[in-house]
Amino acid sequence: MMTPEQMIAAQKSQLETLFALSGKAVDGFERMVELNLQTLKTALHESSEATLAALSVKDLQEFTALQPNLAQPLSEKALAYAQHVYEIASGTQAEIAKAVEANANEMNKKVQALVETATKNAPAGTETAVAMFKTAMSAANNAYDSLHKASKQAAEVVEANINTVTSTAMKAATQGNGSSRAKRAA
């Protein structure tokens, strides 16, 4: 049985964890807002430059030559933006997962200590029930460990796939720009 002091300490610990997790989520949100504001500022600046450049052309050939130079940076910037969003989201998720894992490990230790105390004070004849309970706790811990490892592996696969797609898209965008420049030169 837990004493009132132990219950208060456990509740305080859970609240501290909740506030820490909330802080990490707010930090991630703040980074997203900063990224979006910077992206907006850059887009406005580049849009005004492109508009002024388009207004200063003297003939259709000059206007046609101007268009690929505007489209190429946009595709690269869209890919870079998507990569930044992914980095912020995955970084925030990793911080939260680390905090949750630490909290789960701490709770697991406390539960195991409670079980050990309860088994030492268990009445005679309850050895079978105690053994079953310990087996169930061990199975639950093993399941949690397996699930945790699988989720880490899945996250690594997703990150590798996103990096591959981004790299491939960047190469395609660069090659596409190079071929349009070659066509213009010809």
MDAnalysis code that builds the backbone (N, CA, C; Angstrom):
import MDAnalysis as mda
import numpy as np

u = mda.Universe.empty(558, n_residues=186, atom_resindex=np.repeat(np.arange(186), 3), trajectory=True)
u.add_TopologyAttr("name", ["N", "CA", "C"] * 186)
u.add_TopologyAttr("resid", np.arange(1, 187))
u.add_TopologyAttr("resname", ["MET", "MET", "THR", "PRO", "GLU", "GLN", "MET", "ILE", "ALA", "ALA", "GLN", "LYS", "SER", "GLN", "LEU", "GLU", "THR", "LEU", "PHE", "ALA", "LEU", "SER", "GLY", "LYS", "ALA", "VAL", "ASP", "GLY", "PHE", "GLU", "ARG", "MET", "VAL", "GLU", "LEU", "ASN", "LEU", "GLN", "THR", "LEU", "LYS", "THR", "ALA", "LEU", "HIS", "GLU", "SER", "SER", "GLU", "ALA", "THR", "LEU", "ALA", "ALA", "LEU", "SER", "VAL", "LYS", "ASP", "LEU", "GLN", "GLU", "PHE", "THR", "ALA", "LEU", "GLN", "PRO", "ASN", "LEU", "ALA", "GLN", "PRO", "LEU", "SER", "GLU", "LYS", "ALA", "LEU", "ALA", "TYR", "ALA", "GLN", "HIS", "VAL", "TYR", "GLU", "ILE", "ALA", "SER", "GLY", "THR", "GLN", "ALA", "GLU", "ILE", "ALA", "LYS", "ALA", "VAL", "GLU", "ALA", "ASN", "ALA", "ASN", "GLU", "MET", "ASN", "LYS", "LYS", "VAL", "GLN", "ALA", "LEU", "VAL", "GLU", "THR", "ALA", "THR", "LYS", "ASN", "ALA", "PRO", "ALA", "GLY", "THR", "GLU", "THR", "ALA", "VAL", "ALA", "MET", "PHE", "LYS", "THR", "ALA", "MET", "SER", "ALA", "ALA", "ASN", "ASN", "ALA", "TYR", "ASP", "SER", "LEU", "HIS", "LYS", "ALA", "SER", "LYS", "GLN", "ALA", "ALA", "GLU", "VAL", "VAL", "GLU", "ALA", "ASN", "ILE", "ASN", "THR", "VAL", "THR", "SER", "THR", "ALA", "MET", "LYS", "ALA", "ALA", "THR", "GLN", "GLY", "ASN", "GLY", "SER", "SER", "ARG", "ALA", "LYS", "ARG", "ALA", "ALA"])
u.atoms.positions = np.array([
    [0.845, -1.172, 0.000],
    [0.000, 0.000, 0.000],
    [0.897, 1.245, 0.000],
    [0.496, 2.241, -0.770],
    [1.282, 3.469, -0.843],
    [0.854, 4.414, 0.267],
    [1.841, 5.093, 0.796],
    [1.546, 6.095, 1.819],
    [1.060, 7.361, 1.128],
    [0.393, 8.251, 1.842],
    [-0.038, 9.512, 1.226],
    [1.134, 10.315, 0.659],
    [2.268, 10.280, 1.323],
    [3.446, 11.010, 0.830],
    [3.924, 10.431, -0.495],
    [3.890, 9.089, -0.601],
    [4.310, 8.450, -1.847],
    [3.341, 8.786, -2.984],
    [2.059, 8.830, -2.664],
    [1.061, 9.169, -3.683],
    [1.250, 10.609, -4.164],
    [1.493, 11.509, -3.230],
    [1.719, 12.912, -3.593],
    [2.983, 13.045, -4.435],
    [4.027, 12.333, -4.045],
    [5.279, 12.384, -4.810],
    [5.074, 11.826, -6.216],
    [4.301, 10.752, -6.333],
    [4.039, 10.163, -7.653],
    [3.235, 11.124, -8.517],
    [2.220, 11.763, -7.936],
    [1.419, 12.723, -8.694],
    [2.255, 13.927, -9.113],
    [3.123, 14.380, -8.223],
    [3.986, 15.516, -8.544],
    [4.924, 15.146, -9.698],
    [5.465, 13.949, -9.646],
    [6.352, 13.485, -10.707],
    [5.617, 13.420, -12.040],
    [4.392, 12.925, -12.046],
    [3.607, 12.843, -13.279],
    [3.276, 14.236, -13.831],
    [2.960, 15.162, -12.940],
    [2.682, 16.534, -13.388],
    [3.928, 17.186, -13.981],
    [5.068, 16.960, -13.355],
    [6.321, 17.509, -13.885],
    [6.601, 16.954, -15.273],
    [6.351, 15.663, -15.442],
    [6.542, 15.035, -16.747],
    [5.582, 15.629, -17.771],
    [4.329, 15.802, -17.374],
    [3.335, 16.388, -18.273],
    [3.740, 17.787, -18.702],
    [4.199, 18.602, -17.767],
    [4.613, 19.961, -18.100],
    [5.857, 19.959, -18.992],
    [6.773, 19.043, -18.735],
    [7.968, 18.943, -19.572],
    [7.592, 18.551, -21.001],
    [6.684, 17.594, -21.146],
    [6.244, 17.176, -22.475],
    [5.506, 18.311, -23.190],
    [4.697, 19.027, -22.443],
    [3.988, 20.175, -23.026],
    [4.981, 21.222, -23.505],
    [6.021, 21.447, -22.724],
    [7.056, 22.406, -23.117],
    [7.751, 21.993, -24.394],
    [8.032, 20.703, -24.539],
    [8.679, 20.213, -25.761],
    [7.757, 20.394, -26.966],
    [6.474, 20.132, -26.775],
    [5.515, 20.315, -27.876],
    [5.426, 21.785, -28.274],
    [5.417, 22.678, -27.299],
    [5.360, 24.115, -27.592],
    [6.645, 24.558, -28.286],
    [7.793, 24.022, -27.883],
    [9.049, 24.360, -28.550],
    [9.007, 23.952, -30.024],
    [8.480, 22.757, -30.301],
    [8.353, 22.305, -31.685],
    [7.423, 23.207, -32.480],
    [6.318, 23.590, -31.862],
    [5.371, 24.498, -32.517],
    [6.042, 25.841, -32.803],
    [6.818, 26.325, -31.857],
    [7.521, 27.597, -32.025],
    [8.507, 27.527, -33.198],
    [9.228, 26.412, -33.311],
    [10.162, 26.247, -34.437],
    [9.408, 26.227, -35.773],
    [8.214, 25.607, -35.793],
    [7.418, 25.586, -37.018],
    [6.951, 26.997, -37.386],
    [6.528, 27.763, -36.393],
    [6.093, 29.142, -36.649],
    [7.262, 29.966, -37.193],
    [8.433, 29.816, -36.584],
    [9.612, 30.549, -37.059],
    [9.947, 30.173, -38.498],
    [9.890, 28.875, -38.807],
    [10.166, 28.420, -40.173],
    [9.153, 29.021, -41.145],
    [7.887, 28.988, -40.776],
    [6.857, 29.526, -41.664],
    [6.992, 31.037, -41.856],
    [7.329, 31.750, -40.800],
    [7.532, 33.196, -40.934],
    [8.727, 33.504, -41.841],
    [9.808, 32.764, -41.651],
    [10.989, 32.977, -42.487],
    [10.682, 32.626, -43.944],
    [9.928, 31.559, -44.143],
    [9.550, 31.160, -45.500],
    [8.675, 32.230, -46.146],
    [7.747, 32.770, -45.382],
    [6.871, 33.827, -45.895],
    [7.667, 35.074, -46.264],
    [8.583, 35.483, -45.390],
    [9.408, 36.662, -45.679],
    [10.225, 36.459, -46.952],
    [10.830, 35.285, -47.059],
    [11.655, 34.987, -48.228],
    [10.795, 34.963, -49.487],
    [9.630, 34.332, -49.402],
    [8.747, 34.252, -50.569],
    [8.289, 35.639, -51.018],
    [7.955, 36.498, -50.067],
    [7.542, 37.857, -50.428],
    [8.673, 38.626, -51.103],
    [9.869, 38.501, -50.543],
    [11.026, 39.200, -51.110],
    [11.322, 38.687, -52.524],
    [11.340, 37.376, -52.689],
    [11.655, 36.808, -53.999],
    [10.537, 37.075, -55.010],
    [9.319, 37.087, -54.538],
    [8.194, 37.386, -55.421],
    [8.282, 38.814, -55.939],
    [8.630, 39.734, -55.062],
    [8.761, 41.127, -55.510],
    [9.914, 41.269, -56.490],
    [11.024, 40.579, -56.253],
    [12.154, 40.638, -57.191],
    [11.770, 40.038, -58.546],
    [11.044, 38.914, -58.521],
    [10.640, 38.266, -59.773],
    [9.669, 39.148, -60.552],
    [8.770, 39.778, -59.831],
    [7.807, 40.661, -60.502],
    [8.517, 41.843, -61.142],
    [9.446, 42.434, -60.414],
    [10.208, 43.561, -60.977],
    [11.038, 43.112, -62.183],
    [11.606, 41.910, -62.090],
    [12.388, 41.399, -63.218],
    [11.489, 41.158, -64.422],
    [10.292, 40.607, -64.175],
    [9.360, 40.356, -65.281],
    [8.891, 41.659, -65.917],
    [8.718, 42.681, -65.104],
    [8.274, 43.970, -65.637],
    [9.367, 44.702, -66.416],
    [10.601, 44.317, -66.187],
    [11.704, 45.016, -66.855],
    [12.124, 44.371, -68.173],
    [11.521, 43.233, -68.560],
    [11.910, 42.596, -69.824],
    [11.418, 43.431, -70.996],
    [12.164, 43.325, -72.104],
    [11.855, 44.159, -73.255],
    [11.178, 43.388, -74.394],
    [11.362, 42.061, -74.410],
    [10.720, 41.279, -75.472],
    [10.348, 39.890, -74.966],
    [9.623, 39.151, -75.800],
    [9.116, 37.833, -75.419],
    [10.248, 36.840, -75.188],
    [11.309, 36.914, -75.959],
    [12.435, 35.994, -75.808],
    [13.100, 36.179, -74.438],
    [13.261, 37.400, -74.022],
    [13.847, 37.685, -72.703],
    [12.925, 37.185, -71.592],
    [11.624, 37.342, -71.778],
    [10.643, 36.864, -70.794],
    [10.669, 35.332, -70.709],
    [10.759, 34.662, -71.865],
    [10.822, 33.201, -71.896],
    [12.102, 32.705, -71.214],
    [13.186, 33.396, -71.410],
    [14.457, 33.008, -70.783],
    [14.419, 33.202, -69.266],
    [13.595, 34.109, -68.807],
    [13.505, 34.406, -67.377],
    [12.744, 33.330, -66.593],
    [11.761, 32.700, -67.219],
    [10.877, 31.762, -66.508],
    [11.588, 30.562, -65.878],
    [12.444, 29.818, -66.555],
    [13.090, 28.655, -65.911],
    [13.936, 29.039, -64.691],
    [14.519, 30.229, -64.740],
    [15.321, 30.677, -63.601],
    [14.459, 30.901, -62.365],
    [13.180, 31.189, -62.556],
    [12.273, 31.374, -61.428],
    [11.720, 30.054, -60.930],
    [11.449, 29.124, -61.834],
    [10.831, 27.844, -61.449],
    [11.810, 26.944, -60.703],
    [13.060, 26.913, -61.097],
    [14.045, 26.035, -60.461],
    [14.199, 26.301, -58.972],
    [14.433, 27.529, -58.549],
    [14.583, 27.758, -57.112],
    [13.320, 27.415, -56.325],
    [12.147, 27.574, -56.930],
    [10.915, 27.259, -56.225],
    [10.828, 25.779, -55.871],
    [11.175, 24.907, -56.808],
    [11.108, 23.473, -56.515],
    [12.142, 23.085, -55.465],
    [13.324, 23.650, -55.562],
    [14.351, 23.359, -54.559],
    [13.934, 23.876, -53.182],
    [13.335, 25.041, -53.146],
    [12.906, 25.619, -51.874],
    [11.742, 24.842, -51.274],
    [10.841, 24.364, -52.120],
    [9.730, 23.551, -51.613],
    [10.258, 22.263, -50.991],
    [11.235, 21.649, -51.626],
    [11.830, 20.434, -51.070],
    [12.582, 20.733, -49.771],
    [13.301, 21.833, -49.750],
    [14.030, 22.213, -48.535],
    [13.049, 22.512, -47.396],
    [11.950, 23.179, -47.716],
    [10.927, 23.467, -46.702],
    [10.355, 22.172, -46.139],
    [10.016, 21.245, -47.025],
    [9.473, 19.957, -46.578],
    [10.482, 19.227, -45.694],
    [11.746, 19.299, -46.051],
    [12.795, 18.661, -45.244],
    [12.883, 19.316, -43.870],
    [12.796, 20.647, -43.808],
    [12.842, 21.355, -42.519],
    [11.643, 20.980, -41.650],
    [10.472, 20.912, -42.274],
    [9.267, 20.527, -41.520],
    [9.452, 19.125, -40.943],
    [9.955, 18.226, -41.763],
    [10.184, 16.852, -41.285],
    [11.199, 16.833, -40.146],
    [12.275, 17.593, -40.271],
    [13.303, 17.625, -39.220],
    [12.735, 18.152, -37.905],
    [11.931, 19.201, -37.984],
    [11.329, 19.757, -36.769],
    [10.381, 18.754, -36.140],
    [9.528, 18.163, -36.966],
    [8.547, 17.205, -36.450],
    [9.222, 15.974, -35.865],
    [10.202, 15.430, -36.566],
    [10.857, 14.224, -36.060],
    [11.720, 14.532, -34.834],
    [12.336, 15.708, -34.808],
    [13.124, 16.097, -33.634],
    [12.250, 16.265, -32.405],
    [11.115, 16.913, -32.578],
    [10.180, 17.092, -31.461],
    [9.654, 15.745, -30.996],
    [9.303, 14.894, -31.953],
    [8.801, 13.557, -31.611],
    [9.866, 12.763, -30.864],
    [11.118, 12.874, -31.283],
    [12.198, 12.142, -30.624],
    [12.395, 12.633, -29.183],
    [12.320, 13.951, -28.978],
    [12.453, 14.488, -27.623],
    [11.320, 14.002, -26.721],
    [10.110, 14.027, -27.256],
    [8.957, 13.566, -26.468],
    [9.076, 12.075, -26.198],
    [9.476, 11.307, -27.204],
    [9.625, 9.861, -27.015],
    [10.682, 9.551, -25.961],
    [11.772, 10.310, -25.969],
    [12.828, 10.095, -24.973],
    [12.302, 10.378, -23.563],
    [11.548, 11.453, -23.420],
    [10.996, 11.797, -22.112],
    [9.974, 10.752, -21.657],
    [9.135, 10.299, -22.580],
    [8.144, 9.278, -22.237],
    [8.837, 7.976, -21.855],
    [9.872, 7.635, -22.593],
    [10.612, 6.405, -22.295],
    [11.265, 6.486, -20.913],
    [11.861, 7.619, -20.602],
    [12.482, 7.786, -19.282],
    [11.431, 7.674, -18.181],
    [10.274, 8.282, -18.403],
    [9.191, 8.210, -17.426],
    [8.683, 6.780, -17.291],
    [8.550, 6.083, -18.413],
    [8.080, 4.696, -18.374],
    [9.079, 3.813, -17.637],
    [10.363, 4.041, -17.858],
    [11.381, 3.254, -17.160],
    [11.330, 3.503, -15.654],
    [11.149, 4.755, -15.285],
    [11.064, 5.103, -13.862],
    [9.829, 4.460, -13.225],
    [8.704, 4.546, -13.926],
    [7.482, 3.928, -13.410],
    [7.641, 2.412, -13.309],
    [8.300, 1.820, -14.281],
    [8.526, 0.380, -14.262],
    [9.348, -0.027, -13.046],
    [10.373, 0.756, -12.734],
    [11.195, 0.473, -11.551],
    [10.360, 0.565, -10.280],
    [9.500, 1.574, -10.216],
    [8.657, 1.738, -9.030],
    [7.663, 0.595, -8.894],
    [7.091, 0.179, -10.014],
    [6.141, -0.938, -9.970],
    [6.859, -2.221, -9.565],
    [8.042, -2.430, -10.100],
    [8.801, -3.634, -9.729],
    [9.149, -3.615, -8.243],
    [9.520, -2.450, -7.730],
    [9.813, -2.355, -6.291],
    [8.557, -2.629, -5.474],
    [7.426, -2.121, -5.933],
    [6.160, -2.363, -5.249],
    [5.803, -3.845, -5.281],
    [6.020, -4.485, -6.413],
    [5.740, -5.926, -6.537],
    [6.656, -6.717, -5.615],
    [7.919, -6.347, -5.582],
    [8.862, -7.049, -4.690],
    [8.439, -6.914, -3.230],
    [8.029, -5.710, -2.864],
    [7.576, -5.490, -1.490],
    [6.319, -6.306, -1.206],
    [5.409, -6.305, -2.157],
    [4.163, -7.055, -1.969],
    [4.425, -8.551, -1.898],
    [5.362, -9.048, -2.704],
    [5.630, -10.491, -2.689],
    [6.325, -10.912, -1.405],
    [7.129, -10.046, -0.852],
    [7.791, -10.375, 0.417],
    [6.772, -10.451, 1.550],
    [5.731, -9.631, 1.448],
    [4.726, -9.594, 2.505],
    [3.487, -10.424, 2.178],
    [3.557, -11.196, 1.088],
    [2.396, -11.988, 0.686],
    [2.161, -13.121, 1.693],
    [0.898, -13.424, 1.928],
    [0.589, -14.511, 2.866],
    [1.015, -15.863, 2.301],
    [1.203, -16.793, 3.171],
    [1.592, -18.150, 2.776],
    [0.507, -18.738, 1.880],
    [0.931, -19.528, 0.883],
    [-0.004, -20.159, -0.020],
    [-0.301, -19.357, -1.269],
    [0.263, -18.159, -1.397],
    [0.011, -17.328, -2.582],
    [1.202, -17.324, -3.543],
    [2.093, -18.273, -3.366],
    [3.303, -18.312, -4.198],
    [2.965, -18.449, -5.679],
    [1.971, -19.259, -6.005],
    [1.590, -19.469, -7.403],
    [1.056, -18.163, -8.005],
    [0.203, -17.468, -7.275],
    [-0.349, -16.205, -7.767],
    [0.754, -15.171, -7.936],
    [1.679, -15.139, -6.985],
    [2.798, -14.196, -7.073],
    [3.663, -14.517, -8.284],
    [3.941, -15.796, -8.511],
    [4.752, -16.209, -9.671],
    [4.050, -15.846, -10.973],
    [2.739, -16.036, -11.037],
    [1.982, -15.668, -12.243],
    [2.033, -14.158, -12.470],
    [1.915, -13.411, -11.402],
    [1.961, -11.952, -11.523],
    [3.332, -11.500, -12.015],
    [4.389, -12.094, -11.465],
    [5.738, -11.738, -11.910],
    [5.948, -12.101, -13.378],
    [5.424, -13.243, -13.789],
    [5.536, -13.666, -15.184],
    [4.796, -12.688, -16.097],
    [3.615, -12.271, -15.668],
    [2.841, -11.309, -16.458],
    [3.588, -9.979, -16.562],
    [4.180, -9.524, -15.478],
    [4.955, -8.278, -15.499],
    [6.150, -8.404, -16.447],
    [6.820, -9.534, -16.396],
    [7.965, -9.761, -17.265],
    [7.528, -9.782, -18.731],
    [6.422, -10.440, -19.016],
    [5.907, -10.487, -20.390],
    [5.525, -9.094, -20.878],
    [4.904, -8.302, -20.018],
    [4.529, -6.935, -20.392],
    [5.772, -6.101, -20.682],
    [6.807, -6.248, -19.862],
    [8.053, -5.509, -20.095],
    [8.699, -5.930, -21.411],
    [8.695, -7.235, -21.692],
    [9.272, -7.728, -22.950],
    [8.483, -7.210, -24.150],
    [7.163, -7.189, -24.034],
    [6.330, -6.672, -25.121],
    [6.613, -5.190, -25.351],
    [6.739, -4.435, -24.259],
    [7.041, -3.007, -24.385],
    [8.393, -2.805, -25.072],
    [9.394, -3.576, -24.660],
    [10.723, -3.460, -25.267],
    [10.678, -3.784, -26.762],
    [9.959, -4.838, -27.125],
    [9.846, -5.220, -28.532],
    [9.137, -4.136, -29.342],
    [8.062, -3.601, -28.796],
    [7.323, -2.544, -29.470],
    [8.194, -1.302, -29.637],
    [8.935, -0.971, -28.601],
    [9.819, 0.203, -28.653],
    [10.887, 0.024, -29.734],
    [11.499, -1.160, -29.791],
    [12.521, -1.417, -30.806],
    [11.927, -1.359, -32.209],
    [10.742, -1.925, -32.384],
    [10.093, -1.915, -33.695],
    [9.748, -0.497, -34.129],
    [9.278, 0.322, -33.199],
    [8.937, 1.702, -33.564],
    [10.185, 2.501, -33.913],
    [11.292, 2.239, -33.226],
    [12.549, 2.921, -33.569],
    [13.001, 2.528, -34.972],
    [12.910, 1.227, -35.277],
    [13.312, 0.766, -36.603],
    [12.412, 1.371, -37.680],
    [11.124, 1.447, -37.418],
    [10.194, 2.030, -38.388],
    [10.527, 3.501, -38.615],
    [10.841, 4.222, -37.551],
    [11.195, 5.638, -37.683],
    [12.471, 5.799, -38.504],
    [13.427, 4.923, -38.301],
    [14.670, 4.990, -39.068],
    [14.418, 4.716, -40.553],
    [13.543, 3.754, -40.851],
    [13.214, 3.451, -42.243],
    [12.515, 4.636, -42.891],
    [11.561, 5.234, -42.181],
    [10.852, 6.400, -42.719],
    [11.834, 7.538, -42.985],
    [12.735, 7.793, -42.049],
    [13.708, 8.871, -42.233],
    [14.607, 8.593, -43.436],
    [15.057, 7.355, -43.581],
    [15.900, 7.009, -44.730],
    [15.135, 7.191, -46.036],
    [13.863, 6.783, -46.052],
    [13.053, 6.946, -47.261],
    [12.840, 8.420, -47.599],
    [12.578, 9.235, -46.598],
    [12.385, 10.665, -46.851],
    [13.670, 11.285, -47.377],
    [14.797, 10.922, -46.806],
    [16.076, 11.454, -47.292],
    [16.330, 11.026, -48.730],
    [15.993, 9.774, -49.072],
    [16.180, 9.282, -50.439],
    [15.279, 10.020, -51.408],
    [14.009, 10.182, -51.049],
    [13.067, 10.892, -51.919],
    [13.502, 12.341, -52.112],
    [13.916, 12.986, -51.036],
    [14.358, 14.382, -51.137],
    [15.580, 14.489, -52.038],
    [16.526, 13.600, -51.838],
    [17.744, 13.621, -52.647],
    [17.416, 13.381, -54.123],
    [16.560, 12.415, -54.386],
    [16.175, 12.115, -55.761],
    [15.444, 13.291, -56.397],
    [14.543, 13.896, -55.645],
    [13.796, 15.045, -56.173],
    [14.725, 16.224, -56.445],
    [15.689, 16.444, -55.555],
    [16.638, 17.547, -55.759],
    [17.475, 17.296, -57.021],
    [17.907, 16.047, -57.216],
    [18.686, 15.723, -58.421],
    [17.842, 15.911, -59.671],
    [16.581, 15.471, -59.600],
    [15.693, 15.610, -60.759],
    [15.449, 17.082, -61.064],
    [15.263, 17.881, -60.033],
    [15.037, 19.311, -60.244],
    [16.271, 19.963, -60.845],
    [17.431, 19.580, -60.368],
    [18.678, 20.137, -60.883],
    [18.907, 19.717, -62.327],
    [18.654, 18.430, -62.633],
    [18.824, 17.949, -63.997],
    [17.805, 18.580, -64.931],
    [16.594, 18.766, -64.439],
    [15.557, 19.407, -65.248],
    [15.935, 20.831, -65.602],
    [16.533, 21.532, -64.647],
    [16.964, 22.906, -64.888],
    [18.122, 22.925, -65.876],
    [19.027, 21.980, -65.765],
    [20.171, 21.918, -66.676],
    [19.741, 21.643, -68.096],
    [18.743, 20.753, -68.298],
    [18.295, 20.453, -69.654],
    [17.548, 21.631, -70.263],
    [16.804, 22.391, -69.448],
    [16.109, 23.552, -70.002],
    [17.107, 24.648, -70.368],
    [18.198, 24.757, -69.618],
    [19.231, 25.734, -69.964],
    [19.927, 25.327, -71.264],
    [20.144, 24.004, -71.413],
    [20.801, 23.518, -72.631],
    [19.909, 23.797, -73.834],
    [18.589, 23.596, -73.677],
    [17.666, 23.855, -74.776],
    [17.680, 25.338, -75.139],
    [17.735, 26.213, -74.129],
    [17.744, 27.657, -74.389],
    [19.018, 28.057, -75.120],
    [20.131, 27.439, -74.719],
    [21.413, 27.790, -75.330],
    [21.439, 27.379, -76.795],
    [20.745, 26.276, -77.116],
    [20.721, 25.780, -78.489],
    [19.818, 26.643, -79.301],
])
